[in-house]
Amino acid sequence: MNRPQLFGNSFWSTAVRSLRWLVPVAPLLLTACQPALLNPKGPIAHADMIILVDSLAVMLAIVVPTILATVAFAWWYRAGNKKATYLPDWEFSGRIEMIVWAIPTMTIVLLGGVIWIGAHQLDPAQPIASNEPAIEIQVVSLDWKWLFIYPEQRVASINQLTVPAGRPLHFTLTSSSVMNTFFVPQLGSMIYTMNGMQTELYLQADAPGIFRGMSGHYSGEGFSDMHFEVKALASEDFARWINTTRDHGPTLDAAGYTALAEQSINLPPSTYGSVDRDLFKQIVSQQLKSGPGPELAREGIAGKPEIKQ
């Protein structure tokens, strides 16, 4: 009796042709993917990559032998191998038990050691050793944009982070509304921003360049566009940018921040020529009104205040 076919021959021939086209096309599709985590441009990102590679190597030490052993057992105990011993009454082997438990235990110990050492060496609040003093940058995640304040230079920028290359960066971060995350993959570790609280993070760009920064935590309708550009400049170029910024742009005070905290999507990069000295403290201590968060956006869709484009 013939078995019913779920799909006809034409289906399978079409599927095979599609797979043939996928092979040459796949590399072209992947060219848009940048391996940022494996292309570090700073000491913290480089240390993160080493931890990632070491962890992968430790896990492969058990995964690869397990795969090989599975294939070897299947081949040895195949039906046609008369040399394979059949032991239906076999119950226990101390040596096999020791191997079965020792390998995962060693893997856990090695992974735990890598994580333990890395967690202490890469403490976000631990300064980076350098002959240059760290530049202070205050970061506020808003709906849905990033505010960067340079308290020593008394300037600020929106959705664009300009930093000097080769100099440690000390970030102090908070959120105007919901929890978010600050992440520049090629420079280093991700860290949370929280309303009414502040976190710390040290990063550094080894050389001039342009890097992608982003939000790594879903925070509402505008989350997908909540990214920014990091420009690492030579020291003299950074000083020139500060002087140019200081001479142009409005002042960012409490009233300006309140207007900025309103929800907006795809806000173009801009700068402020001066900043209220205590603005960041007022944001963290919630002396200034917090941002609306994602709920207002849902109300806006229903006919209440709408999201600005």
C-alpha positions as protocol buffer text, in pm:
chain_id: "A"
residue {
  index: 1
  type: MET
  ca { x: 0 y: 0 z: 0 }
}
residue {
  index: 2
  type: ASN
  ca { x: 138 y: 339 z: -98 }
}
residue {
  index: 3
  type: ARG
  ca { x: 181 y: 598 z: 174 }
}
residue {
  index: 4
  type: PRO
  ca { x: 8 y: 934 z: 120 }
}
residue {
  index: 5
  type: GLN
  ca { x: 243 y: 1220 z: 37 }
}
residue {
  index: 6
  type: LEU
  ca { x: 199 y: 1543 z: 230 }
}
residue {
  index: 7
  type: PHE
  ca { x: 366 y: 1745 z: -44 }
}
residue {
  index: 8
  type: GLY
  ca { x: 403 y: 1680 z: -412 }
}
residue {
  index: 9
  type: ASN
  ca { x: 728 y: 1648 z: -603 }
}
residue {
  index: 10
  type: SER
  ca { x: 692 y: 2003 z: -730 }
}
residue {
  index: 11
  type: PHE
  ca { x: 700 y: 2131 z: -372 }
}
residue {
  index: 12
  type: TRP
  ca { x: 1026 y: 1956 z: -292 }
}
residue {
  index: 13
  type: SER
  ca { x: 1191 y: 2063 z: -618 }
}
residue {
  index: 14
  type: THR
  ca { x: 1094 y: 2425 z: -546 }
}
residue {
  index: 15
  type: ALA
  ca { x: 1230 y: 2397 z: -191 }
}
residue {
  index: 16
  type: VAL
  ca { x: 1562 y: 2257 z: -315 }
}
residue {
  index: 17
  type: ARG
  ca { x: 1599 y: 2537 z: -570 }
}
residue {
  index: 18
  type: SER
  ca { x: 1527 y: 2796 z: -298 }
}
residue {
  index: 19
  type: LEU
  ca { x: 1797 y: 2648 z: -74 }
}
residue {
  index: 20
  type: ARG
  ca { x: 2046 y: 2658 z: -360 }
}
residue {
  index: 21
  type: TRP
  ca { x: 1985 y: 3030 z: -400 }
}
residue {
  index: 22
  type: LEU
  ca { x: 2014 y: 3084 z: -24 }
}
residue {
  index: 23
  type: VAL
  ca { x: 2374 y: 2965 z: -9 }
}
residue {
  index: 24
  type: PRO
  ca { x: 2529 y: 3243 z: -224 }
}
residue {
  index: 25
  type: VAL
  ca { x: 2283 y: 3507 z: -101 }
}
residue {
  index: 26
  type: ALA
  ca { x: 2338 y: 3449 z: 273 }
}
residue {
  index: 27
  type: PRO
  ca { x: 2688 y: 3607 z: 284 }
}
residue {
  index: 28
  type: LEU
  ca { x: 2551 y: 3918 z: 113 }
}
residue {
  index: 29
  type: LEU
  ca { x: 2277 y: 3948 z: 374 }
}
residue {
  index: 30
  type: LEU
  ca { x: 2527 y: 3907 z: 657 }
}
residue {
  index: 31
  type: THR
  ca { x: 2754 y: 4184 z: 527 }
}
residue {
  index: 32
  type: ALA
  ca { x: 2526 y: 4434 z: 703 }
}
residue {
  index: 33
  type: CYS
  ca { x: 2595 y: 4265 z: 1039 }
}
residue {
  index: 34
  type: GLN
  ca { x: 2896 y: 4415 z: 1213 }
}
residue {
  index: 35
  type: PRO
  ca { x: 3064 y: 4191 z: 1474 }
}
residue {
  index: 36
  type: ALA
  ca { x: 3098 y: 4482 z: 1716 }
}
residue {
  index: 37
  type: LEU
  ca { x: 3154 y: 4263 z: 2022 }
}
residue {
  index: 38
  type: LEU
  ca { x: 3442 y: 4089 z: 1844 }
}
residue {
  index: 39
  type: ASN
  ca { x: 3591 y: 4417 z: 1718 }
}
residue {
  index: 40
  type: PRO
  ca { x: 3678 y: 4601 z: 2042 }
}
residue {
  index: 41
  type: LYS
  ca { x: 3809 y: 4957 z: 2029 }
}
residue {
  index: 42
  type: GLY
  ca { x: 3877 y: 5007 z: 2399 }
}
residue {
  index: 43
  type: PRO
  ca { x: 4031 y: 4826 z: 2699 }
}
residue {
  index: 44
  type: ILE
  ca { x: 3698 y: 4735 z: 2859 }
}
residue {
  index: 45
  type: ALA
  ca { x: 3555 y: 4598 z: 2534 }
}
residue {
  index: 46
  type: HIS
  ca { x: 3877 y: 4401 z: 2477 }
}
residue {
  index: 47
  type: ALA
  ca { x: 3851 y: 4244 z: 2823 }
}
residue {
  index: 48
  type: ASP
  ca { x: 3484 y: 4162 z: 2758 }
}
residue {
  index: 49
  type: MET
  ca { x: 3581 y: 3987 z: 2434 }
}
residue {
  index: 50
  type: ILE
  ca { x: 3845 y: 3778 z: 2614 }
}
residue {
  index: 51
  type: ILE
  ca { x: 3585 y: 3664 z: 2868 }
}
residue {
  index: 52
  type: LEU
  ca { x: 3347 y: 3574 z: 2585 }
}
residue {
  index: 53
  type: VAL
  ca { x: 3611 y: 3375 z: 2397 }
}
residue {
  index: 54
  type: ASP
  ca { x: 3739 y: 3202 z: 2712 }
}
residue {
  index: 55
  type: SER
  ca { x: 3387 y: 3105 z: 2815 }
}
residue {
  index: 56
  type: LEU
  ca { x: 3319 y: 2965 z: 2468 }
}
residue {
  index: 57
  type: ALA
  ca { x: 3642 y: 2764 z: 2478 }
}
residue {
  index: 58
  type: VAL
  ca { x: 3556 y: 2617 z: 2820 }
}
residue {
  index: 59
  type: MET
  ca { x: 3209 y: 2516 z: 2703 }
}
residue {
  index: 60
  type: LEU
  ca { x: 3341 y: 2367 z: 2379 }
}
residue {
  index: 61
  type: ALA
  ca { x: 3573 y: 2151 z: 2589 }
}
residue {
  index: 62
  type: ILE
  ca { x: 3267 y: 1951 z: 2695 }
}
residue {
  index: 63
  type: VAL
  ca { x: 3043 y: 2004 z: 2392 }
}
residue {
  index: 64
  type: VAL
  ca { x: 3290 y: 1881 z: 2128 }
}
residue {
  index: 65
  type: PRO
  ca { x: 3386 y: 1556 z: 2309 }
}
residue {
  index: 66
  type: THR
  ca { x: 3018 y: 1488 z: 2378 }
}
residue {
  index: 67
  type: ILE
  ca { x: 2934 y: 1522 z: 2007 }
}
residue {
  index: 68
  type: LEU
  ca { x: 3227 y: 1302 z: 1908 }
}
residue {
  index: 69
  type: ALA
  ca { x: 3137 y: 1042 z: 2172 }
}
residue {
  index: 70
  type: THR
  ca { x: 2775 y: 1035 z: 2049 }
}
residue {
  index: 71
  type: VAL
  ca { x: 2887 y: 971 z: 1693 }
}
residue {
  index: 72
  type: ALA
  ca { x: 3144 y: 710 z: 1807 }
}
residue {
  index: 73
  type: PHE
  ca { x: 2890 y: 521 z: 2019 }
}
residue {
  index: 74
  type: ALA
  ca { x: 2634 y: 521 z: 1740 }
}
residue {
  index: 75
  type: TRP
  ca { x: 2895 y: 388 z: 1496 }
}
residue {
  index: 76
  type: TRP
  ca { x: 3038 y: 123 z: 1731 }
}
residue {
  index: 77
  type: TYR
  ca { x: 2705 y: -12 z: 1850 }
}
residue {
  index: 78
  type: ARG
  ca { x: 2551 y: -26 z: 1505 }
}
residue {
  index: 79
  type: ALA
  ca { x: 2359 y: -340 z: 1411 }
}
residue {
  index: 80
  type: GLY
  ca { x: 2629 y: -463 z: 1175 }
}
residue {
  index: 81
  type: ASN
  ca { x: 2918 y: -453 z: 1426 }
}
residue {
  index: 82
  type: LYS
  ca { x: 2956 y: -803 z: 1572 }
}
residue {
  index: 83
  type: LYS
  ca { x: 3245 y: -692 z: 1797 }
}
residue {
  index: 84
  type: ALA
  ca { x: 3022 y: -466 z: 2009 }
}
residue {
  index: 85
  type: THR
  ca { x: 2948 y: -629 z: 2346 }
}
residue {
  index: 86
  type: TYR
  ca { x: 2585 y: -639 z: 2455 }
}
residue {
  index: 87
  type: LEU
  ca { x: 2545 y: -622 z: 2834 }
}
residue {
  index: 88
  type: PRO
  ca { x: 2175 y: -623 z: 2921 }
}
residue {
  index: 89
  type: ASP
  ca { x: 2243 y: -671 z: 3294 }
}
residue {
  index: 90
  type: TRP
  ca { x: 2504 y: -393 z: 3324 }
}
residue {
  index: 91
  type: GLU
  ca { x: 2414 y: -144 z: 3596 }
}
residue {
  index: 92
  type: PHE
  ca { x: 2709 y: 55 z: 3730 }
}
residue {
  index: 93
  type: SER
  ca { x: 3065 y: 160 z: 3648 }
}
residue {
  index: 94
  type: GLY
  ca { x: 3259 y: 374 z: 3892 }
}
residue {
  index: 95
  type: ARG
  ca { x: 3499 y: 495 z: 3625 }
}
residue {
  index: 96
  type: ILE
  ca { x: 3221 y: 602 z: 3391 }
}
residue {
  index: 97
  type: GLU
  ca { x: 3039 y: 776 z: 3677 }
}
residue {
  index: 98
  type: MET
  ca { x: 3358 y: 962 z: 3767 }
}
residue {
  index: 99
  type: ILE
  ca { x: 3403 y: 1083 z: 3409 }
}
residue {
  index: 100
  type: VAL
  ca { x: 3035 y: 1174 z: 3368 }
}
residue {
  index: 101
  type: TRP
  ca { x: 3037 y: 1392 z: 3683 }
}
residue {
  index: 102
  type: ALA
  ca { x: 3397 y: 1520 z: 3673 }
}
residue {
  index: 103
  type: ILE
  ca { x: 3376 y: 1685 z: 3331 }
}
residue {
  index: 104
  type: PRO
  ca { x: 3067 y: 1902 z: 3404 }
}
residue {
  index: 105
  type: THR
  ca { x: 3209 y: 1986 z: 3748 }
}
residue {
  index: 106
  type: MET
  ca { x: 3536 y: 2104 z: 3596 }
}
residue {
  index: 107
  type: THR
  ca { x: 3345 y: 2304 z: 3337 }
}
residue {
  index: 108
  type: ILE
  ca { x: 3141 y: 2480 z: 3604 }
}
residue {
  index: 109
  type: VAL
  ca { x: 3453 y: 2551 z: 3811 }
}
residue {
  index: 110
  type: LEU
  ca { x: 3637 y: 2697 z: 3512 }
}
residue {
  index: 111
  type: LEU
  ca { x: 3341 y: 2908 z: 3399 }
}
residue {
  index: 112
  type: GLY
  ca { x: 3287 y: 3025 z: 3756 }
}
residue {
  index: 113
  type: GLY
  ca { x: 3652 y: 3125 z: 3780 }
}
residue {
  index: 114
  type: VAL
  ca { x: 3638 y: 3322 z: 3455 }
}
residue {
  index: 115
  type: ILE
  ca { x: 3322 y: 3503 z: 3569 }
}
residue {
  index: 116
  type: TRP
  ca { x: 3453 y: 3564 z: 3923 }
}
residue {
  index: 117
  type: ILE
  ca { x: 3779 y: 3718 z: 3805 }
}
residue {
  index: 118
  type: GLY
  ca { x: 3611 y: 3917 z: 3528 }
}
residue {
  index: 119
  type: ALA
  ca { x: 3342 y: 4052 z: 3761 }
}
residue {
  index: 120
  type: HIS
  ca { x: 3608 y: 4204 z: 3986 }
}
residue {
  index: 121
  type: GLN
  ca { x: 3843 y: 4326 z: 3717 }
}
residue {
  index: 122
  type: LEU
  ca { x: 3560 y: 4480 z: 3514 }
}
residue {
  index: 123
  type: ASP
  ca { x: 3364 y: 4641 z: 3795 }
}
residue {
  index: 124
  type: PRO
  ca { x: 3184 y: 4930 z: 3616 }
}
residue {
  index: 125
  type: ALA
  ca { x: 3275 y: 5173 z: 3896 }
}
residue {
  index: 126
  type: GLN
  ca { x: 3645 y: 5083 z: 3890 }
}
residue {
  index: 127
  type: PRO
  ca { x: 3856 y: 5357 z: 3727 }
}
residue {
  index: 128
  type: ILE
  ca { x: 4071 y: 5277 z: 3425 }
}
residue {
  index: 129
  type: ALA
  ca { x: 4443 y: 5308 z: 3491 }
}
residue {
  index: 130
  type: SER
  ca { x: 4573 y: 5602 z: 3291 }
}
residue {
  index: 131
  type: ASN
  ca { x: 4807 y: 5900 z: 3309 }
}
residue {
  index: 132
  type: GLU
  ca { x: 4523 y: 6114 z: 3181 }
}
residue {
  index: 133
  type: PRO
  ca { x: 4241 y: 6224 z: 3415 }
}
residue {
  index: 134
  type: ALA
  ca { x: 3899 y: 6086 z: 3331 }
}
residue {
  index: 135
  type: ILE
  ca { x: 3652 y: 6318 z: 3164 }
}
residue {
  index: 136
  type: GLU
  ca { x: 3317 y: 6340 z: 3344 }
}
residue {
  index: 137
  type: ILE
  ca { x: 3003 y: 6276 z: 3139 }
}
residue {
  index: 138
  type: GLN
  ca { x: 2651 y: 6269 z: 3283 }
}
residue {
  index: 139
  type: VAL
  ca { x: 2401 y: 6057 z: 3090 }
}
residue {
  index: 140
  type: VAL
  ca { x: 2022 y: 6077 z: 3104 }
}
residue {
  index: 141
  type: SER
  ca { x: 1800 y: 5833 z: 2913 }
}
residue {
  index: 142
  type: LEU
  ca { x: 1476 y: 6001 z: 2807 }
}
residue {
  index: 143
  type: ASP
  ca { x: 1175 y: 5894 z: 2599 }
}
residue {
  index: 144
  type: TRP
  ca { x: 1326 y: 5818 z: 2341 }
}
residue {
  index: 145
  type: LYS
  ca { x: 1659 y: 5993 z: 2321 }
}
residue {
  index: 146
  type: TRP
  ca { x: 1986 y: 6038 z: 2507 }
}
residue {
  index: 147
  type: LEU
  ca { x: 2109 y: 6348 z: 2688 }
}
residue {
  index: 148
  type: PHE
  ca { x: 2484 y: 6384 z: 2749 }
}
residue {
  index: 149
  type: ILE
  ca { x: 2603 y: 6654 z: 2990 }
}
residue {
  index: 150
  type: TYR
  ca { x: 2967 y: 6758 z: 3024 }
}
residue {
  index: 151
  type: PRO
  ca { x: 2969 y: 6916 z: 3373 }
}
residue {
  index: 152
  type: GLU
  ca { x: 3330 y: 7036 z: 3362 }
}
residue {
  index: 153
  type: GLN
  ca { x: 3288 y: 7195 z: 3020 }
}
residue {
  index: 154
  type: ARG
  ca { x: 2931 y: 7314 z: 3093 }
}
residue {
  index: 155
  type: VAL
  ca { x: 2792 y: 7194 z: 2757 }
}
residue {
  index: 156
  type: ALA
  ca { x: 2550 y: 6917 z: 2656 }
}
residue {
  index: 157
  type: SER
  ca { x: 2438 y: 6724 z: 2351 }
}
residue {
  index: 158
  type: ILE
  ca { x: 2140 y: 6518 z: 2236 }
}
residue {
  index: 159
  type: ASN
  ca { x: 2180 y: 6180 z: 2060 }
}
residue {
  index: 160
  type: GLN
  ca { x: 2548 y: 6241 z: 1993 }
}
residue {
  index: 161
  type: LEU
  ca { x: 2836 y: 6157 z: 2227 }
}
residue {
  index: 162
  type: THR
  ca { x: 3168 y: 6325 z: 2148 }
}
residue {
  index: 163
  type: VAL
  ca { x: 3468 y: 6207 z: 2351 }
}
residue {
  index: 164
  type: PRO
  ca { x: 3848 y: 6237 z: 2343 }
}
residue {
  index: 165
  type: ALA
  ca { x: 4033 y: 5925 z: 2227 }
}
residue {
  index: 166
  type: GLY
  ca { x: 4289 y: 5769 z: 2459 }
}
residue {
  index: 167
  type: ARG
  ca { x: 4138 y: 5924 z: 2772 }
}
residue {
  index: 168
  type: PRO
  ca { x: 3921 y: 5746 z: 3032 }
}
residue {
  index: 169
  type: LEU
  ca { x: 3554 y: 5836 z: 3035 }
}
residue {
  index: 170
  type: HIS
  ca { x: 3363 y: 5840 z: 3363 }
}
residue {
  index: 171
  type: PHE
  ca { x: 2990 y: 5812 z: 3301 }
}
residue {
  index: 172
  type: THR
  ca { x: 2732 y: 5887 z: 3568 }
}
residue {
  index: 173
  type: LEU
  ca { x: 2395 y: 5766 z: 3446 }
}
residue {
  index: 174
  type: THR
  ca { x: 2028 y: 5802 z: 3535 }
}
residue {
  index: 175
  type: SER
  ca { x: 1688 y: 5784 z: 3366 }
}
residue {
  index: 176
  type: SER
  ca { x: 1415 y: 6043 z: 3329 }
}
residue {
  index: 177
  type: SER
  ca { x: 1141 y: 5779 z: 3336 }
}
residue {
  index: 178
  type: VAL
  ca { x: 1153 y: 5401 z: 3284 }
}
residue {
  index: 179
  type: MET
  ca { x: 1455 y: 5176 z: 3325 }
}
residue {
  index: 180
  type: ASN
  ca { x: 1688 y: 5163 z: 3026 }
}
residue {
  index: 181
  type: THR
  ca { x: 2040 y: 5050 z: 2932 }
}
residue {
  index: 182
  type: PHE
  ca { x: 2338 y: 5238 z: 2792 }
}
residue {
  index: 183
  type: PHE
  ca { x: 2550 y: 5032 z: 2554 }
}
residue {
  index: 184
  type: VAL
  ca { x: 2838 y: 5107 z: 2316 }
}
residue {
  index: 185
  type: PRO
  ca { x: 2939 y: 4753 z: 2204 }
}
residue {
  index: 186
  type: GLN
  ca { x: 3283 y: 4845 z: 2067 }
}
residue {
  index: 187
  type: LEU
  ca { x: 3381 y: 5034 z: 2383 }
}
residue {
  index: 188
  type: GLY
  ca { x: 3258 y: 4801 z: 2655 }
}
residue {
  index: 189
  type: SER
  ca { x: 3008 y: 4697 z: 2913 }
}
residue {
  index: 190
  type: MET
  ca { x: 2634 y: 4767 z: 2915 }
}
residue {
  index: 191
  type: ILE
  ca { x: 2485 y: 4933 z: 3224 }
}
residue {
  index: 192
  type: TYR
  ca { x: 2135 y: 5019 z: 3343 }
}
residue {
  index: 193
  type: THR
  ca { x: 1988 y: 5364 z: 3391 }
}
residue {
  index: 194
  type: MET
  ca { x: 1715 y: 5399 z: 3656 }
}
residue {
  index: 195
  type: ASN
  ca { x: 1485 y: 5680 z: 3754 }
}
residue {
  index: 196
  type: GLY
  ca { x: 1580 y: 5838 z: 4087 }
}
residue {
  index: 197
  type: MET
  ca { x: 1910 y: 5649 z: 4100 }
}
residue {
  index: 198
  type: GLN
  ca { x: 2252 y: 5682 z: 3941 }
}
residue {
  index: 199
  type: THR
  ca { x: 2503 y: 5426 z: 3818 }
}
residue {
  index: 200
  type: GLU
  ca { x: 2867 y: 5456 z: 3716 }
}
residue {
  index: 201
  type: LEU
  ca { x: 3065 y: 5326 z: 3424 }
}
residue {
  index: 202
  type: TYR
  ca { x: 3422 y: 5372 z: 3300 }
}
residue {
  index: 203
  type: LEU
  ca { x: 3500 y: 5330 z: 2931 }
}
residue {
  index: 204
  type: GLN
  ca { x: 3773 y: 5441 z: 2691 }
}
residue {
  index: 205
  type: ALA
  ca { x: 3821 y: 5466 z: 2315 }
}
residue {
  index: 206
  type: ASP
  ca { x: 4177 y: 5374 z: 2222 }
}
residue {
  index: 207
  type: ALA
  ca { x: 4183 y: 5566 z: 1893 }
}
residue {
  index: 208
  type: PRO
  ca { x: 3971 y: 5816 z: 1700 }
}
residue {
  index: 209
  type: GLY
  ca { x: 3669 y: 5667 z: 1530 }
}
residue {
  index: 210
  type: ILE
  ca { x: 3292 y: 5657 z: 1507 }
}
residue {
  index: 211
  type: PHE
  ca { x: 3102 y: 5393 z: 1704 }
}
residue {
  index: 212
  type: ARG
  ca { x: 2736 y: 5300 z: 1745 }
}
residue {
  index: 213
  type: GLY
  ca { x: 2564 y: 5349 z: 2078 }
}
residue {
  index: 214
  type: MET
  ca { x: 2221 y: 5215 z: 2162 }
}
residue {
  index: 215
  type: SER
  ca { x: 1956 y: 5133 z: 2415 }
}
residue {
  index: 216
  type: GLY
  ca { x: 1960 y: 4765 z: 2503 }
}
residue {
  index: 217
  type: HIS
  ca { x: 1635 y: 4758 z: 2702 }
}
residue {
  index: 218
  type: TYR
  ca { x: 1283 y: 4784 z: 2563 }
}
residue {
  index: 219
  type: SER
  ca { x: 1124 y: 5106 z: 2690 }
}
residue {
  index: 220
  type: GLY
  ca { x: 825 y: 5178 z: 2471 }
}
residue {
  index: 221
  type: GLU
  ca { x: 724 y: 5263 z: 2115 }
}
residue {
  index: 222
  type: GLY
  ca { x: 1034 y: 5467 z: 2033 }
}
residue {
  index: 223
  type: PHE
  ca { x: 1286 y: 5212 z: 2160 }
}
residue {
  index: 224
  type: SER
  ca { x: 1403 y: 5095 z: 1816 }
}
residue {
  index: 225
  type: ASP
  ca { x: 1515 y: 5448 z: 1724 }
}
residue {
  index: 226
  type: MET
  ca { x: 1685 y: 5519 z: 2057 }
}
residue {
  index: 227
  type: HIS
  ca { x: 2043 y: 5505 z: 1934 }
}
residue {
  index: 228
  type: PHE
  ca { x: 2326 y: 5755 z: 1909 }
}
residue {
  index: 229
  type: GLU
  ca { x: 2663 y: 5809 z: 1747 }
}
residue {
  index: 230
  type: VAL
  ca { x: 2986 y: 5811 z: 1947 }
}
residue {
  index: 231
  type: LYS
  ca { x: 3262 y: 6025 z: 1797 }
}
residue {
  index: 232
  type: ALA
  ca { x: 3606 y: 5968 z: 1944 }
}
residue {
  index: 233
  type: LEU
  ca { x: 3831 y: 6261 z: 1848 }
}
residue {
  index: 234
  type: ALA
  ca { x: 4194 y: 6350 z: 1899 }
}
residue {
  index: 235
  type: SER
  ca { x: 4252 y: 6570 z: 2207 }
}
residue {
  index: 236
  type: GLU
  ca { x: 4292 y: 6891 z: 2009 }
}
residue {
  index: 237
  type: ASP
  ca { x: 3982 y: 6816 z: 1799 }
}
residue {
  index: 238
  type: PHE
  ca { x: 3781 y: 6746 z: 2112 }
}
residue {
  index: 239
  type: ALA
  ca { x: 3893 y: 7078 z: 2267 }
}
residue {
  index: 240
  type: ARG
  ca { x: 3794 y: 7251 z: 1944 }
}
residue {
  index: 241
  type: TRP
  ca { x: 3451 y: 7085 z: 1954 }
}
residue {
  index: 242
  type: ILE
  ca { x: 3398 y: 7201 z: 2312 }
}
residue {
  index: 243
  type: ASN
  ca { x: 3487 y: 7560 z: 2222 }
}
residue {
  index: 244
  type: THR
  ca { x: 3260 y: 7556 z: 1918 }
}
residue {
  index: 245
  type: THR
  ca { x: 2971 y: 7407 z: 2115 }
}
residue {
  index: 246
  type: ARG
  ca { x: 3013 y: 7653 z: 2399 }
}
residue {
  index: 247
  type: ASP
  ca { x: 2971 y: 7946 z: 2164 }
}
residue {
  index: 248
  type: HIS
  ca { x: 2652 y: 7818 z: 2001 }
}
residue {
  index: 249
  type: GLY
  ca { x: 2320 y: 7673 z: 2108 }
}
residue {
  index: 250
  type: PRO
  ca { x: 2065 y: 7746 z: 2379 }
}
residue {
  index: 251
  type: THR
  ca { x: 2101 y: 7707 z: 2755 }
}
residue {
  index: 252
  type: LEU
  ca { x: 1981 y: 7384 z: 2913 }
}
residue {
  index: 253
  type: ASP
  ca { x: 1810 y: 7471 z: 3240 }
}
residue {
  index: 254
  type: ALA
  ca { x: 1515 y: 7328 z: 3433 }
}
residue {
  index: 255
  type: ALA
  ca { x: 1260 y: 7469 z: 3188 }
}
residue {
  index: 256
  type: GLY
  ca { x: 1457 y: 7345 z: 2888 }
}
residue {
  index: 257
  type: TYR
  ca { x: 1491 y: 6999 z: 3042 }
}
residue {
  index: 258
  type: THR
  ca { x: 1117 y: 6980 z: 3111 }
}
residue {
  index: 259
  type: ALA
  ca { x: 1047 y: 7050 z: 2745 }
}
residue {
  index: 260
  type: LEU
  ca { x: 1315 y: 6801 z: 2638 }
}
residue {
  index: 261
  type: ALA
  ca { x: 1166 y: 6528 z: 2860 }
}
residue {
  index: 262
  type: GLU
  ca { x: 849 y: 6520 z: 2649 }
}
residue {
  index: 263
  type: GLN
  ca { x: 829 y: 6212 z: 2432 }
}
residue {
  index: 264
  type: SER
  ca { x: 985 y: 6232 z: 2086 }
}
residue {
  index: 265
  type: ILE
  ca { x: 1116 y: 5989 z: 1827 }
}
residue {
  index: 266
  type: ASN
  ca { x: 1410 y: 6030 z: 1588 }
}
residue {
  index: 267
  type: LEU
  ca { x: 1517 y: 6360 z: 1742 }
}
residue {
  index: 268
  type: PRO
  ca { x: 1815 y: 6487 z: 1538 }
}
residue {
  index: 269
  type: PRO
  ca { x: 2147 y: 6543 z: 1718 }
}
residue {
  index: 270
  type: SER
  ca { x: 2185 y: 6888 z: 1873 }
}
residue {
  index: 271
  type: THR
  ca { x: 2393 y: 7069 z: 2134 }
}
residue {
  index: 272
  type: TYR
  ca { x: 2351 y: 7316 z: 2419 }
}
residue {
  index: 273
  type: GLY
  ca { x: 2599 y: 7599 z: 2466 }
}
residue {
  index: 274
  type: SER
  ca { x: 2559 y: 7606 z: 2845 }
}
residue {
  index: 275
  type: VAL
  ca { x: 2408 y: 7386 z: 3115 }
}
residue {
  index: 276
  type: ASP
  ca { x: 2275 y: 7455 z: 3461 }
}
residue {
  index: 277
  type: ARG
  ca { x: 2544 y: 7334 z: 3701 }
}
residue {
  index: 278
  type: ASP
  ca { x: 2298 y: 7145 z: 3926 }
}
residue {
  index: 279
  type: LEU
  ca { x: 2074 y: 7006 z: 3652 }
}
residue {
  index: 280
  type: PHE
  ca { x: 2187 y: 6644 z: 3679 }
}
residue {
  index: 281
  type: LYS
  ca { x: 2150 y: 6644 z: 4059 }
}
residue {
  index: 282
  type: GLN
  ca { x: 1799 y: 6781 z: 4022 }
}
residue {
  index: 283
  type: ILE
  ca { x: 1714 y: 6503 z: 3775 }
}
residue {
  index: 284
  type: VAL
  ca { x: 1850 y: 6226 z: 4000 }
}
residue {
  index: 285
  type: SER
  ca { x: 1687 y: 6365 z: 4316 }
}
residue {
  index: 286
  type: GLN
  ca { x: 1359 y: 6401 z: 4122 }
}
residue {
  index: 287
  type: GLN
  ca { x: 1335 y: 6771 z: 4195 }
}
residue {
  index: 288
  type: LEU
  ca { x: 1242 y: 6796 z: 3829 }
}
residue {
  index: 289
  type: LYS
  ca { x: 935 y: 6614 z: 3704 }
}
residue {
  index: 290
  type: SER
  ca { x: 1007 y: 6268 z: 3568 }
}
residue {
  index: 291
  type: GLY
  ca { x: 936 y: 6179 z: 3207 }
}
residue {
  index: 292
  type: PRO
  ca { x: 598 y: 6030 z: 3116 }
}
residue {
  index: 293
  type: GLY
  ca { x: 720 y: 5681 z: 3034 }
}
residue {
  index: 294
  type: PRO
  ca { x: 559 y: 5453 z: 2774 }
}
residue {
  index: 295
  type: GLU
  ca { x: 203 y: 5479 z: 2909 }
}
residue {
  index: 296
  type: LEU
  ca { x: 149 y: 5826 z: 2771 }
}
residue {
  index: 297
  type: ALA
  ca { x: 236 y: 5697 z: 2424 }
}
residue {
  index: 298
  type: ARG
  ca { x: -40 y: 5440 z: 2444 }
}
residue {
  index: 299
  type: GLU
  ca { x: -282 y: 5709 z: 2557 }
}
residue {
  index: 300
  type: GLY
  ca { x: -165 y: 5927 z: 2269 }
}
residue {
  index: 301
  type: ILE
  ca { x: -263 y: 5659 z: 2021 }
}
residue {
  index: 302
  type: ALA
  ca { x: -608 y: 5668 z: 2173 }
}
residue {
  index: 303
  type: GLY
  ca { x: -644 y: 6039 z: 2108 }
}
residue {
  index: 304
  type: LYS
  ca { x: -468 y: 6199 z: 2402 }
}
residue {
  index: 305
  type: PRO
  ca { x: -123 y: 6370 z: 2383 }
}
residue {
  index: 306
  type: GLU
  ca { x: 63 y: 6224 z: 2087 }
}
residue {
  index: 307
  type: ILE
  ca { x: 426 y: 6132 z: 2036 }
}
residue {
  index: 308
  type: LYS
  ca { x: 630 y: 6398 z: 1859 }
}
residue {
  index: 309
  type: GLN
  ca { x: 805 y: 6290 z: 1544 }
}
